[in-house]
């Protein structure tokens, strides 16, 4: 009876963990450049005496979906999307170099180039600072060109270049802040083959409809495990009454 209860309890617990991952993905269905987490159930045998057929489930995050999201045209000069493989280098809150696909760029009051999450965008020499300007454009190679304030287009000058990298996928891991870093914490070198598209944003690659279906399926699976726990409790009570007789 204790093993039966244990199997049901672990099933319910792991289902809740899977639901948390799925809910996180669904909550980021509209987040620019988001990559969905992947989770999978695995079967483990219950050790000790009893039937060899007894097993319980575990759930773990096994990585993320590497599929690129769809490109959505915005017409905004500072909206960019990585074409194909590659990442935009940013400075995380802890000062480390990290990587993202979110290209919703903006210039703060101090002239620093940041993305929508507030992360400072890095250039080949560190954070990119943009001087007062009339207009700004981002080239396919990540170069940032501005027309100085009060000047004509003939005075266009390049003020920096966004660091674009393309480390192997297997060398990256996602942090709690949603940014990606190399497993050995060594900054990836700039890669000139990575290209940007301007005036567009990469949407999240979460399948919202699929995530909703998964949420319903996991909820029903949780209900089944709870029902099994109640059945184990009822069986235990019945056995106790028989023993008293």
Secondary structure, DSSP 4 states (H G I P E B T S, - for coil): -HHHHHHHHHHHHHHHHHHHHHHHHHHTTTSTT---EEEEEEEEEPPSSS-TT-EEEEEEEEEE--PPPPEEE---TTBEEEESS-EEEEE-TTS-EEEE---B-EE-TTSBEE-TT-PEEEETTEE-B--SEEEEEE-TTSEEEEEETT--GGG-EEEEEB-EE---GGGEEE-TTS-EEETT-PPPPB-TT-EEEETEEEPP---HHHHHHHHHHHHHHHHHHHHHHHHHHHHHHHHHHHHH-
